[in-house]
Amino acid sequence: MPNWTIRIAQESDLNHLVKLRFSLQKHLERCNPHIWRLSSEGEAQARDQLVQLLLDSKARIVVAVNGDGAIFGMAVGRIHFQDTYVPNVSASIDMVFVEKPYRRRGVGTQLVLALCQFFAAHGVEDISLRYVIGNRQAEQFWSRFGFEPRIITVGARRQDVERKICGIGWKETGEMKSSSA
């Protein structure tokens, strides 16, 4: 039996949640240096965003707590209601992070299971999530549970796009005379 438990996060957990949020961001940046980084404003707002999630009845934050009471993992999920798509009730898993010494012990799986139980209680039919390209651990983890790509999000720096356009096609056709046109 593991020496840890999963429970619903509380407002008293905020300092730990913020720390885990920033640890997740650093992990993602190591996996893919091209992802967006948190600005100083984003860092300043992280605590308030987590408070809003704790207060939102359509959101759930669950934490993994070791035998000493220290939080070492978290997962964040939200329920979405929409009339314009089927299924009408879906959910997103927005964050899952487990500190390195506790990985590969079933902690992430139990965090996700706790979110699934919350989702089931609200009639959720479908779950979506995003993970960073280059995060092989996430790719392997999520594929084990049946998650597969449905929509691919790609990104590029605007200057790189302009350089490619001006250097490849538009310059040759005369449609664009300069990069400022």
Summary of the structure (lengths in Angstrom):
residues: 181
radius of gyration: 20.0
end to end distance: 65.4
largest distance: 69.5
contacts: 432
relative contact order: 0.13
helix: 44%
strand: 21%
